[in-house]
Amino acid sequence: MELVTVFRTFRDAEAQVVRSRLDAAGIPATIRNEKSNLAGSAGIAGIEFLVDVPEVNAADARSLIDAPKDNPQ
């Protein structure tokens, strides 16, 4: 199964929120570099957190991420 990065951030908390939204929508998601967060939700300078989903779910994931947060799909 090929994974695709659908979201990038330097803030762990933001990556966690995106992953939670995807999981709630039934889209399996993982965060790469989440174990690198030694400084709490602020993250470590230069560490980027990548939210990955299976390639077959990438379009749906991007649509969900781009949707207004106060208008759940």
C-alpha angles and dihedrals in degrees: 000000000000117000123213127199109236101169137029130190141153091223119083093202091056091050090050091053092050092048091049092051091050093046090050089054091052095256111131110228137177133192119226116211093018089127088059092070102108096148101059123251092331089072128208119294109265097014111124121200114215123200110210130190133178111280091244089061098043098099093048091046093052091048091052093047091049094047116101109266092227091056107059117196 
